[in-house]
Amino acid sequence: MDVNQPKQEHLLALKVMRLTKPTLFTNIPVTCEERDLPGDLFNNLMKEDPSTVKGAEILMLGEMLTLPQNFGNIFLGETFSSYISVHNDSNQIVKDIQVKADLQTSSQRLNLSASSAVVSELKPDRCIDDVIHHEVKEIGTHILVCAVSYTTQTGEKMYFRKFFKFQVLKPLDVKTKFYNAESDLSSVTDEVFLEAQIQNITTSPMFMEKVSLEPSIMYNVSELNSVVKDGEGLSTFGSKTYLQPLDTRQYLYCLKPKPEFAEKAGVIKGVTVIGKLDIVWKTNLGERGRLQTSQLQRMAPGYGDVRLSLETIPDTVSLEEPFDITCKITNCSSERTMDLILEMCNTNSIHWCGVSGRQLGKLHPSSSLFLTLTLLSSVQGLQSVSGLRLTDTFLKRTYEYDDIAQVCVVSSTIQVES
């Protein structure tokens, strides 16, 4: 903390102290065995020490609290609190006192004074007190500027300032990764998975009170950070939600389009803004910090002009027995109507049942149609469903869909569980 002392003697004295919570007093125990030369002297001294815990004197942590001995660290997201006191050190009555506190950051200057009113007079040995609070939202250098103006008994106007410089540090390192849910190489669903990696880069443990994702207007979010056991949701991180220094924790969220936007393929296709993370933690004796990230953005998936996705498909089917799948075909274009023809091409293991080359009719922009298809497999094991072709007769363009999904094929003698 840098303090610029005024060169001129003033009638008033300004004191500024940062308000922080105390810490638990730590003691260094000194002990020995009874057969040693000091005998039980050290043990008796520790028992008489008021700072030790009765019955556990050899513990370093005591029952007393220690007031802060220095300015300490200030982290982004915490609340900076300071006590400002202006004391009349003279034997004169001072008039028209005004105290102003500003916080200068790299981008702005903020007025933190609770009141800008002028105090009419201040008698000798009296003081004006004020407590300021500010939620720190920027990292880097901050300067607290405290200015005092007053008038002496002779009518002379006096003014002085003090500067208190401190650094705001980054408490957490947040990294995000987006995964567009894919059922195969050609079909992309509307679900988006967000992985958030949060690392504690301070020197003390944190209690993670809340880590949530506030989705954008087009999405609903589901947290995937708990498991259900005996009807109760249990955190995947266990009952202890402490994050030790330099430890990293990974959170997972699933975002799905809201029903009113799910059918608008052209709209969802171009959505890049997903939402923002809201992180709340506590340190030491309950000091709270909070961070909100900026709007998280992802690379929009490329669906192409026509998107084919599977709505229903069985997990397990019997060998050489027909089964049904339901497909959803969407026109992702926002301007052009398509006239589609469906072709079904057999593979070594998958055989389609029905007429290939049939007309599906016109599909308007951003609209969808559902189609039930029948097929069977001639080979056991995990088989890929492939061989669908969609042709747009207007542009004479063909879209190929292979590896749409996978299905487990078992012998017909084995009972298939639905």
Phi, psi and chi 1 to 4 in degrees:
 res  aa     phi    psi   chi1   chi2   chi3   chi4
   1 MET       -  127.1 -179.4 -174.8  -64.2      -
   2 ASP  -102.3  131.9  -64.3  -28.9      -      -
   3 VAL  -123.3  124.2  179.7      -      -      -
   4 ASN   -92.6  111.3  -67.1  -17.5      -      -
   5 GLN   -78.4  134.2  -63.1  -70.1  -14.8      -
   6 PRO   -68.4  143.8   25.3  -33.4      -      -
   7 LYS   -79.3  -29.5  -62.8  179.3 -179.5  179.7
   8 GLN   -91.9  141.1 -175.1  177.8    2.8      -
   9 GLU   -72.2  128.0  -71.0  -67.3  -26.9      -
  10 HIS  -116.6  158.3  -74.8  -83.9      -      -
  11 LEU   -78.8  -22.6  -56.1  178.4      -      -
  12 LEU  -107.2  148.8  -57.5 -179.2      -      -
  13 ALA  -118.3  136.3      -      -      -      -
  14 LEU  -110.0  128.2  172.1   65.8      -      -
  15 LYS  -124.7  133.4  -65.1 -178.1  179.0  179.5
  16 VAL  -128.3  125.8  177.3      -      -      -
  17 MET  -132.1  136.8  -67.1  177.0  -74.5      -
  18 ARG   -76.9  136.7 -178.1 -168.1  173.6 -167.0
  19 LEU   -97.0  115.6  -63.2  179.6      -      -
  20 THR  -135.3  161.6   58.3      -      -      -
  21 LYS   -76.4  150.3  -67.6 -168.4  175.2 -178.2
  22 PRO   -70.5  171.8   26.6  -33.9      -      -
  23 THR  -117.3  160.5   56.6      -      -      -
  24 LEU   -71.6  136.0  -70.2  171.8      -      -
  25 PHE   -69.5  134.1  179.0   79.0      -      -
  26 THR  -110.3  140.6   55.8      -      -      -
  27 ASN  -124.8  149.1 -158.4   -6.1      -      -
  28 ILE  -102.8  105.3  -59.6  178.0      -      -
  29 PRO   -72.1  138.4   25.1  -31.4      -      -
  30 VAL  -122.2  118.6  178.7      -      -      -
  31 THR  -140.4  170.9 -175.9      -      -      -
  32 CYS  -159.0  171.7   64.7      -      -      -
  33 GLU   -80.9  157.1  -64.5 -176.8    4.9      -
  34 GLU   -63.4  -28.0  -67.0 -176.6   -2.5      -
  35 ARG   -80.6   -9.6   62.3 -176.1 -179.6 -178.6
  36 ASP   -71.9  167.8  -68.0  -23.6      -      -
  37 LEU   -58.1  -44.2 -177.5   60.8      -      -
  38 PRO   -69.0  -15.4  -19.3   32.9      -      -
  39 GLY    66.7 -130.5      -      -      -      -
  40 ASP   -99.8   20.2   57.0   -3.8      -      -
  41 LEU   -60.9  -49.7  174.8   63.9      -      -
  42 PHE   -63.1  -41.3  -68.2  148.7      -      -
  43 ASN   -63.6  -39.8  -65.6  -25.0      -      -
  44 ASN   -67.2  -38.6  -68.6  -25.3      -      -
  45 LEU   -63.6  -40.2  -71.4  175.0      -      -
  46 MET   -67.7  -35.3  -75.3 -167.0  -63.1      -
  47 LYS   -67.2  -31.3  -70.1  179.6 -179.0  179.7
  48 GLU   -83.3  -14.5  -63.8  172.7   -0.7      -
  49 ASP   -69.5  121.8 -170.1  -18.5      -      -
  50 PRO   -69.3  -14.2   23.6  -32.9      -      -
  51 SER   -86.4  -10.1   65.7      -      -      -
  52 THR   -89.7  161.3   58.7      -      -      -
  53 VAL   -85.8  125.7  179.4      -      -      -
  54 LYS   -63.7  128.4  -58.0  -54.4  177.1 -174.6
  55 GLY    87.8  -10.7      -      -      -      -
  56 ALA  -142.6   54.9      -      -      -      -
  57 GLU   -67.2  -23.0  -70.3   81.2    6.5      -
  58 ILE   -82.7   -2.0   60.4  174.0      -      -
  59 LEU   -74.3  142.0  -70.2  179.0      -      -
  60 MET   -73.3  -29.4  -68.9 -175.4   62.3      -
  61 LEU   -83.7  127.6 -145.4   56.5      -      -
  62 GLY  -103.2 -177.2      -      -      -      -
  63 GLU   -92.3  -11.4  -66.5 -180.0  -38.8      -
  64 MET   -88.8  160.3  -68.7 -173.2  175.0      -
  65 LEU  -107.8  146.1  -62.4  176.5      -      -
  66 THR  -114.3  131.4  -55.6      -      -      -
  67 LEU   -71.7  150.1  -66.7  176.8      -      -
  68 PRO   -57.6  134.1  -22.2   32.3      -      -
  69 GLN   -96.8  -11.7  -57.8  -60.3  -52.1      -
  70 ASN  -148.3 -179.2   49.9   46.3      -      -
  71 PHE   -66.3  -33.3 -166.3   75.7      -      -
  72 GLY    78.0 -177.5      -      -      -      -
  73 ASN   -96.7  144.2  -66.2  -35.1      -      -
  74 ILE  -118.3  128.6  -60.9  179.5      -      -
  75 PHE  -112.3  150.5  -66.6  100.1      -      -
  76 LEU   -56.2  133.2 -176.5   69.0      -      -
  77 GLY    96.0  -15.2      -      -      -      -
  78 GLU   -84.4  167.0  -66.5 -177.3  -16.7      -
  79 THR   -99.6  120.2  -61.4      -      -      -
  80 PHE   -86.7  122.1  168.6   70.7      -      -
  81 SER  -122.2  141.5  -60.5      -      -      -
  82 SER  -145.0  145.0 -175.7      -      -      -
  83 TYR  -104.2  125.7  167.1   71.6      -      -
  84 ILE  -117.3  128.3  -60.6  175.7      -      -
  85 SER  -132.9  129.4  178.0      -      -      -
  86 VAL  -112.7  118.0  176.7      -      -      -
  87 HIS  -114.9  136.8 -172.9  -92.9      -      -
  88 ASN   -85.9  102.8 -172.9   -6.3      -      -
  89 ASP   -85.3   -7.8  -71.9  -13.4      -      -
  90 SER   -92.8 -178.5   68.7      -      -      -
  91 ASN  -104.6   17.8   54.9    3.8      -      -
  92 GLN  -110.5  157.6  -54.3  177.1   24.7      -
  93 ILE   -87.5  125.7  -63.9  178.0      -      -
  94 VAL  -103.2  140.4  179.8      -      -      -
  95 LYS  -118.2  162.0  -61.9 -178.7  178.5 -179.8
  96 ASP    51.5   55.5  -58.7  -27.7      -      -
  97 ILE   -86.8  133.0  -53.4   98.7      -      -
  98 GLN  -133.5  127.6 -173.8  175.9   25.1      -
  99 VAL  -115.0  129.8 -177.2      -      -      -
 100 LYS  -131.2  134.5 -173.4  178.6 -180.0 -178.0
 101 ALA  -124.9  121.8      -      -      -      -
 102 ASP  -121.3  149.0  -68.3  -20.4      -      -
 103 LEU  -115.5  118.3 -174.2   63.7      -      -
 104 GLN   -99.6  121.3  177.6   71.0   52.7      -
 105 THR  -111.2 -175.0   70.0      -      -      -
 106 SER   -71.5  -16.0   58.3      -      -      -
 107 SER  -122.5  -16.7   62.7      -      -      -
 108 GLN  -157.7  168.1   57.7 -176.5  -25.2      -
 109 ARG  -124.2  123.2 -171.0 -177.3 -178.5  105.6
 110 LEU  -114.1  138.2  -57.0  168.9      -      -
 111 ASN   -90.2  119.9  179.9   22.3      -      -
 112 LEU  -103.6   -3.1  -56.6 -175.9      -      -
 113 SER   -66.0  132.4  -60.3      -      -      -
 114 ALA   -67.3  -32.1      -      -      -      -
 115 SER  -146.9  140.8  173.4      -      -      -
 116 SER  -103.8   13.8   58.3      -      -      -
 117 ALA   -68.5  149.4      -      -      -      -
 118 VAL   -90.3  129.6  177.2      -      -      -
 119 VAL   -82.6  126.3  179.2      -      -      -
 120 SER   -64.0  -42.4   58.8      -      -      -
 121 GLU  -156.5  157.6   68.5  174.9   23.9      -
 122 LEU  -136.0  116.2 -174.0   63.5      -      -
 123 LYS   -77.5  162.8  -64.7  179.9  179.4 -179.3
 124 PRO   -58.3  141.5  -26.0   34.7      -      -
 125 ASP    65.3   18.8 -152.2   26.5      -      -
 126 ARG  -108.1  163.9  -63.1  -66.4  178.6   89.3
 127 CYS  -140.7  160.8   60.2      -      -      -
 128 ILE  -114.6  123.5  -59.6  172.3      -      -
 129 ASP  -115.4  148.0  -60.0  -37.9      -      -
 130 ASP  -153.0  146.1 -169.6   15.0      -      -
 131 VAL  -121.3  127.2  176.0      -      -      -
 132 ILE  -112.7  149.5   58.5  174.7      -      -
 133 HIS  -133.6  144.2  -56.4  -80.5      -      -
 134 HIS  -154.8  126.8  174.1   67.3      -      -
 135 GLU   -80.7  116.3 -175.4  178.8  -13.5      -
 136 VAL   -74.0  124.2 -177.7      -      -      -
 137 LYS  -121.8    5.0  -61.9 -178.8  179.7  178.8
 138 GLU  -134.6  146.7  -64.3 -177.5   40.0      -
 139 ILE   -95.2  164.9   59.6  174.2      -      -
 140 GLY   105.6 -162.6      -      -      -      -
 141 THR   -76.0  132.1  -56.5      -      -      -
 142 HIS  -124.8  144.0  -72.8   56.7      -      -
 143 ILE  -127.9  119.7  -57.7  175.4      -      -
 144 LEU   -89.0  117.3  179.8   63.4      -      -
 145 VAL  -107.1  115.2 -176.2      -      -      -
 146 CYS  -110.7  121.8  -62.3      -      -      -
 147 ALA  -119.5  138.7      -      -      -      -
 148 VAL  -128.8  129.3  179.8      -      -      -
 149 SER  -126.8  144.5   61.6      -      -      -
 150 TYR  -159.0  174.0   61.7   95.6      -      -
 151 THR  -126.4  131.7  -55.5      -      -      -
 152 THR   -79.8  175.7   63.1      -      -      -
 153 GLN   -65.1  -26.0  -76.5 -175.9  -27.0      -
 154 THR   -84.4   -0.5   59.7      -      -      -
 155 GLY    90.7    3.7      -      -      -      -
 156 GLU   -78.6  130.5 -176.5 -178.7    2.8      -
 157 LYS   -87.2  128.5  -66.8 -174.6  179.7  -63.1
 158 MET  -120.3  153.5  -55.4  -66.5  -72.3      -
 159 TYR  -155.7  136.6  174.7   82.7      -      -
 160 PHE  -152.6  159.8   67.0   91.9      -      -
 161 ARG  -134.4  155.7  -67.4 -172.9  -58.6  174.5
 162 LYS  -132.6  145.1  -76.9 -171.3  176.8 -178.4
 163 PHE  -118.4  134.3  -59.8   88.3      -      -
 164 PHE  -125.6  113.4  -57.6   87.8      -      -
 165 LYS  -103.3  134.2 -175.4  177.0  179.6 -179.4
 166 PHE  -148.7  160.6   58.6   91.5      -      -
 167 GLN  -105.4  138.9  -64.7  -72.0  -27.7      -
 168 VAL  -103.3  122.8  174.5      -      -      -
 169 LEU  -101.0  162.3  -52.2  176.4      -      -
 170 LYS   -88.9  122.2 -173.7  178.4  176.4 -176.9
 171 PRO   -85.8  -31.5   30.8  -32.8      -      -
 172 LEU  -129.2  147.1  -61.4  170.8      -      -
 173 ASP  -109.5  114.4 -174.1   24.9      -      -
 174 VAL  -112.0  122.9 -178.5      -      -      -
 175 LYS  -123.1  139.4  -62.3  178.7 -179.3  178.6
 176 THR  -125.1  147.0   56.8      -      -      -
 177 LYS  -133.7  138.6  -64.5 -180.0 -177.8  178.8
 178 PHE  -109.7  140.6  -73.4  103.2      -      -
 179 TYR  -129.4  118.3  -55.9   92.2      -      -
 180 ASN   -80.4  120.5  -62.3  -47.5      -      -
 181 ALA   -59.7  127.7      -      -      -      -
 182 GLU  -127.2  133.1  -61.6 -177.5    4.4      -
 183 SER   -93.4  -11.9   57.5      -      -      -
 184 ASP  -171.6 -169.2   51.3   70.7      -      -
 185 LEU   -79.1  -19.7  -60.9  176.3      -      -
 186 SER  -114.1  -14.0   60.5      -      -      -
 187 SER  -118.9  119.8  170.5      -      -      -
 188 VAL  -112.8  129.0 -175.7      -      -      -
 189 THR   -87.3  174.2   68.9      -      -      -
 190 ASP   -84.3   -7.4  -70.7  -32.3      -      -
 191 GLU   -73.7  142.6  -68.9 -176.5   -2.9      -
 192 VAL  -126.7  130.2  179.0      -      -      -
 193 PHE  -105.3  133.1  -70.9   90.2      -      -
 194 LEU  -115.5  125.1  167.6   65.2      -      -
 195 GLU  -107.3  121.3  176.4 -168.6  -17.7      -
 196 ALA  -112.3  120.7      -      -      -      -
 197 GLN  -102.7  118.8  -61.9  179.9   -0.6      -
 198 ILE  -117.7  121.7  -59.9  176.7      -      -
 199 GLN  -116.4  134.9 -176.7 -177.4   27.4      -
 200 ASN   -83.2  111.1  176.4    9.2      -      -
 201 ILE  -107.1   17.9   55.8  176.7      -      -
 202 THR   -91.3 -177.2   69.3      -      -      -
 203 THR  -101.8    6.9   57.1      -      -      -
 204 SER  -133.0  155.7   58.8      -      -      -
 205 PRO   -68.6  156.4   18.7  -26.0      -      -
 206 MET  -122.6  145.1  -71.7 -177.3  176.3      -
 207 PHE   -99.4  111.9  172.4   77.6      -      -
 208 MET   -80.6  100.8  -55.1  -56.7  -67.6      -
 209 GLU   -77.0  -40.9 -174.2  173.2  -74.0      -
 210 LYS  -156.7  134.7 -176.5 -177.9   75.6  169.1
 211 VAL  -133.8  106.7  179.0      -      -      -
 212 SER  -131.3  160.4   61.7      -      -      -
 213 LEU  -113.2  121.7  176.7   63.4      -      -
 214 GLU   -95.1  105.9  -61.7  178.8    1.0      -
 215 PRO   -74.3  162.6   28.5  -33.5      -      -
 216 SER   -72.6  175.1   63.2      -      -      -
 217 ILE   -64.0  -19.8 -169.0  173.5      -      -
 218 MET   -93.9   -4.2  -69.2 -172.1  178.8      -
 219 TYR  -126.7  151.0  -75.6   95.9      -      -
 220 ASN  -106.7  147.5  -68.7  -39.3      -      -
 221 VAL  -120.8  144.5   63.7      -      -      -
 222 SER  -124.6  128.3  -59.7      -      -      -
 223 GLU   -81.8  134.3  -66.9 -167.0   12.9      -
 224 LEU  -114.0   39.0  -55.2  178.8      -      -
 225 ASN  -112.5   21.3  -55.6  -52.7      -      -
 226 SER  -147.1  158.2   60.9      -      -      -
 227 VAL  -125.4  148.6  -67.2      -      -      -
 228 VAL   -93.6  123.7  178.4      -      -      -
 229 LYS  -136.7  122.1 -175.4  177.6 -178.9 -179.5
 230 ASP    56.8   37.1  -61.1  -29.5      -      -
 231 GLY    79.9    2.8      -      -      -      -
 232 GLU  -119.0  143.3  -64.3 -176.4    1.6      -
 233 GLY   -83.8  121.5      -      -      -      -
 234 LEU  -112.4  136.8  -58.4  177.6      -      -
 235 SER   -65.7  140.5  172.2      -      -      -
 236 THR   -69.4  -12.4   54.7      -      -      -
 237 PHE   -94.7    1.7  -52.0  111.3      -      -
 238 GLY    88.6 -176.3      -      -      -      -
 239 SER   -76.4  -22.7   58.2      -      -      -
 240 LYS   -93.7  114.7  -53.9  -63.0 -177.1 -177.4
 241 THR  -102.3   34.4   56.3      -      -      -
 242 TYR   -86.8  142.1  -70.0   98.5      -      -
 243 LEU  -116.4  109.6 -167.7   59.9      -      -
 244 GLN   -73.1  160.4  -62.5  -65.9  -25.8      -
 245 PRO   -54.6  133.5  -26.5   34.1      -      -
 246 LEU    69.6    4.0  -60.3 -179.0      -      -
 247 ASP   -80.1  151.4  -82.3    2.3      -      -
 248 THR  -122.5  140.4  -59.1      -      -      -
 249 ARG  -128.2  140.7 -175.1  172.6  -71.1  177.2
 250 GLN  -111.1  129.0  -66.3  169.9  -61.5      -
 251 TYR  -114.5  144.6  -65.3   84.1      -      -
 252 LEU  -127.5  136.7 -173.0   61.9      -      -
 253 TYR  -135.7  146.5  -56.5   90.0      -      -
 254 CYS  -117.1  126.9  176.8      -      -      -
 255 LEU  -112.4  132.4  -63.0  106.3      -      -
 256 LYS  -124.6  142.1  -63.8 -178.8 -179.4 -180.0
 257 PRO   -63.3  144.0  -18.0   30.0      -      -
 258 LYS   -65.9  151.4  -67.8 -178.0  178.8  178.2
 259 PRO   -53.6  -36.5  -25.6   33.6      -      -
 260 GLU   -70.4  -17.4   56.7  -92.7   31.6      -
 261 PHE  -106.6  -15.2  -61.2  108.1      -      -
 262 ALA   -62.2  -33.3      -      -      -      -
 263 GLU   -83.9  -11.1  -63.3  -58.8  -36.8      -
 264 LYS   -92.8   81.6  -60.4  178.7 -178.8  179.2
 265 ALA   -61.1  -37.8      -      -      -      -
 266 GLY   -65.8  -31.5      -      -      -      -
 267 VAL   -75.0  -50.7  175.4      -      -      -
 268 ILE   -62.2  -32.8  -69.2  -64.9      -      -
 269 LYS   -58.7  -36.8  172.5 -175.8  175.3 -177.9
 270 GLY   -96.3    4.4      -      -      -      -
 271 VAL   -75.5  123.8  171.0      -      -      -
 272 THR  -113.9  -26.3   57.9      -      -      -
 273 VAL   -82.3  121.3  176.4      -      -      -
 274 ILE  -101.5  -42.5  -63.4  -60.3      -      -
 275 GLY   153.3 -164.0      -      -      -      -
 276 LYS  -140.6  150.8   55.6 -174.1  177.6 -179.6
 277 LEU   -87.5  139.7  -75.1  170.7      -      -
 278 ASP  -118.5  115.0 -173.2   16.5      -      -
 279 ILE  -119.0  126.4  -53.4  170.6      -      -
 280 VAL  -126.4  132.6 -179.5      -      -      -
 281 TRP  -141.3  168.7   70.1   90.8      -      -
 282 LYS  -132.5  147.3  -70.3 -178.7  179.6  179.2
 283 THR  -130.4  163.2   58.6      -      -      -
 284 ASN    46.9 -116.1  -68.6  -23.3      -      -
 285 LEU   -99.5   42.8  -64.1 -179.5      -      -
 286 GLY    95.9   13.3      -      -      -      -
 287 GLU   -68.7  125.2  -66.6  175.6  -72.8      -
 288 ARG   -97.3  143.6  176.4  173.3  -67.6 -171.6
 289 GLY  -131.7  152.2      -      -      -      -
 290 ARG  -145.1  135.7 -179.0 -177.5 -179.3 -174.9
 291 LEU  -130.4  137.7  -80.4 -177.7      -      -
 292 GLN  -122.3  125.7  -88.2 -164.8  -23.7      -
 293 THR   -74.2  164.3   64.7      -      -      -
 294 SER   -71.0  172.7   55.9      -      -      -
 295 GLN   -59.8  122.4  -71.4  -71.8  -13.0      -
 296 LEU   -77.5  137.1  -56.7  175.2      -      -
 297 GLN  -126.0  147.3  -63.2 -169.5   -6.5      -
 298 ARG  -125.2  165.9   57.9  145.4 -175.7  174.3
 299 MET   -80.1  123.6  -66.2  -67.1  -66.7      -
 300 ALA   -65.5  134.5      -      -      -      -
 301 PRO   -69.8  148.6   26.8  -33.9      -      -
 302 GLY   -94.6  112.6      -      -      -      -
 303 TYR   -90.7  -19.1  -64.5  145.5      -      -
 304 GLY    80.4 -169.3      -      -      -      -
 305 ASP   -77.4  -36.4  -65.9  -28.4      -      -
 306 VAL  -121.5  130.2 -176.7      -      -      -
 307 ARG  -115.1  131.4  175.6 -175.5  171.4 -161.2
 308 LEU  -118.6  125.5 -174.6  143.9      -      -
 309 SER  -134.0  157.1   59.1      -      -      -
 310 LEU   -97.3  130.7  -78.5 -175.2      -      -
 311 GLU   -93.1  -43.7  -65.0  -64.7  -56.4      -
 312 THR  -139.9  142.2   60.0      -      -      -
 313 ILE  -160.9  136.0 -177.8  172.4      -      -
 314 PRO   -70.4  149.8   23.7  -32.6      -      -
 315 ASP   -74.7  -40.4  -66.0  -31.0      -      -
 316 THR  -131.2  135.9  -52.7      -      -      -
 317 VAL  -132.8  164.9  -62.1      -      -      -
 318 SER   -90.9  148.5  -63.2      -      -      -
 319 LEU   -61.8  131.4 -179.9   66.4      -      -
 320 GLU    60.0   24.4  -63.4  180.0  -11.8      -
 321 GLU  -117.6  131.1  -70.4 -172.6    9.1      -
 322 PRO   -63.2  148.0  -20.0   32.5      -      -
 323 PHE  -144.0  159.4   62.2   93.0      -      -
 324 ASP  -107.7  147.1  -66.5  -25.3      -      -
 325 ILE  -130.3  153.0   62.8  172.8      -      -
 326 THR  -115.1  123.4  -57.7      -      -      -
 327 CYS  -107.4  151.1  -59.5      -      -      -
 328 LYS  -119.9  121.2 -179.6 -178.6  178.3 -178.5
 329 ILE  -110.6  125.5  -59.0  173.1      -      -
 330 THR  -123.4  134.2  -55.6      -      -      -
 331 ASN   -85.3  105.3 -178.8   -3.8      -      -
 332 CYS   -81.1   -6.3  -64.7      -      -      -
 333 SER   -74.8  143.2  172.0      -      -      -
 334 SER   -95.5   -1.6   58.7      -      -      -
 335 GLU  -131.1  -29.3  -60.0  176.4   -7.9      -
 336 ARG  -107.7  133.1 -173.5  168.7   58.4   85.3
 337 THR   -84.7  141.3  -60.9      -      -      -
 338 MET  -115.5  147.1  -62.5 -179.0  177.8      -
 339 ASP  -115.6  108.6 -171.6   15.0      -      -
 340 LEU  -106.0  146.1  -61.4  175.7      -      -
 341 ILE  -123.5  133.7  -64.5  176.8      -      -
 342 LEU  -103.1  126.4  174.2   66.2      -      -
 343 GLU  -118.1  140.0  -65.1 -178.9    4.5      -
 344 MET  -119.5  117.4  -59.9  178.8  -67.6      -
 345 CYS  -109.3  126.3  -55.7      -      -      -
 346 ASN   -72.7  150.8  -66.0  -25.8      -      -
 347 THR  -115.9 -172.9   64.1      -      -      -
 348 ASN   -63.5  -28.8  -67.2  -26.7      -      -
 349 SER  -117.5  -25.6   58.2      -      -      -
 350 ILE  -105.0  130.2  -65.1  -63.7      -      -
 351 HIS  -126.0  125.6  -55.8  -86.5      -      -
 352 TRP   -86.5  144.0  -63.5   92.6      -      -
 353 CYS  -111.3  126.6  -54.9      -      -      -
 354 GLY   129.6 -172.8      -      -      -      -
 355 VAL   -92.5  123.9  179.2      -      -      -
 356 SER   -91.1  145.4  178.6      -      -      -
 357 GLY    89.0   18.2      -      -      -      -
 358 ARG   -83.0  152.3   59.6  170.0  163.8  160.2
 359 GLN   -79.2  132.7  -67.6  -85.4   -7.8      -
 360 LEU   -98.2  -10.0  -60.8 -178.4      -      -
 361 GLY    87.7 -172.0      -      -      -      -
 362 LYS   -83.5  139.4  -66.1 -178.3  178.7 -179.7
 363 LEU  -122.8  115.0 -170.1   59.6      -      -
 364 HIS   -76.0  162.5  -63.7  -73.0      -      -
 365 PRO   -56.6  138.0  -24.6   33.4      -      -
 366 SER    60.0   21.6  -59.8      -      -      -
 367 SER  -112.5  165.6   59.6      -      -      -
 368 SER  -134.5  160.0  -56.0      -      -      -
 369 LEU  -137.4  149.7   63.6   86.1      -      -
 370 PHE  -106.5  140.1  -66.6   88.2      -      -
 371 LEU  -137.5  128.2 -163.0   62.2      -      -
 372 THR  -100.6  124.7  -60.2      -      -      -
 373 LEU  -121.0  149.5  -58.6  175.4      -      -
 374 THR  -115.0  137.6  -55.5      -      -      -
 375 LEU  -152.2  169.4   61.8  158.6      -      -
 376 LEU  -145.9  161.7   60.3   85.4      -      -
 377 SER  -117.2  139.5  174.6      -      -      -
 378 SER  -103.7    4.5   58.0      -      -      -
 379 VAL  -131.8  137.2  179.2      -      -      -
 380 GLN   -77.2  165.5  -65.6 -172.7   62.2      -
 381 GLY   103.2 -168.1      -      -      -      -
 382 LEU   -85.4  113.2 -168.1   62.9      -      -
 383 GLN  -115.0  142.7  -55.7  -61.3  -31.7      -
 384 SER   -90.7  135.2  -66.3      -      -      -
 385 VAL   -86.6  115.9  178.4      -      -      -
 386 SER  -140.4  172.5  -57.4      -      -      -
 387 GLY   102.3   13.1      -      -      -      -
 388 LEU   -91.7  137.8  -70.4 -178.8      -      -
 389 ARG  -132.3  129.5  -54.0  -72.0 -176.6  -96.3
 390 LEU  -115.3  128.1  -71.7  172.7      -      -
 391 THR  -116.8  126.9  -58.0      -      -      -
 392 ASP   -90.4  112.3 -178.7    9.3      -      -
 393 THR   -69.3  -23.3   58.8      -      -      -
 394 PHE   -68.9  -44.8  -70.9  154.2      -      -
 395 LEU  -100.7   -2.2  -65.8 -177.9      -      -
 396 LYS    56.3   40.4  -52.7  -62.8 -177.4 -176.9
 397 ARG  -113.7  134.8 -177.0  179.8  -62.8  171.8
 398 THR  -111.4  133.7  -60.3      -      -      -
 399 TYR  -111.1  126.3  -55.9   90.5      -      -
 400 GLU  -102.1  136.8  -60.9 -178.7   -3.6      -
 401 TYR  -128.5  103.9  -60.9   94.5      -      -
 402 ASP  -118.7  159.5  -66.0  -41.7      -      -
 403 ASP    51.5   48.9  -62.9  -38.3      -      -
 404 ILE   -67.7  -40.0  -58.8  170.4      -      -
 405 ALA  -161.3  175.5      -      -      -      -
 406 GLN  -126.1  144.2  -69.2 -177.8  -35.5      -
 407 VAL  -135.9  143.9   62.6      -      -      -
 408 CYS   -91.2  121.9 -178.3      -      -      -
 409 VAL  -107.3  124.5 -177.9      -      -      -
 410 VAL  -121.0  165.3  -61.8      -      -      -
 411 SER   -62.7  144.4  173.5      -      -      -
 412 SER   -65.9  -16.2   56.0      -      -      -
 413 THR   -76.7  -15.9   58.6      -      -      -
 414 ILE   -92.4  130.4  -59.5  175.9      -      -
 415 GLN   -67.9  127.6 -176.0  178.8    1.1      -
 416 VAL   -93.8  123.6  178.0      -      -      -
 417 GLU   -86.7  128.0  -64.2 -177.5   -0.2      -
 418 SER   -76.2      -   58.3      -      -      -
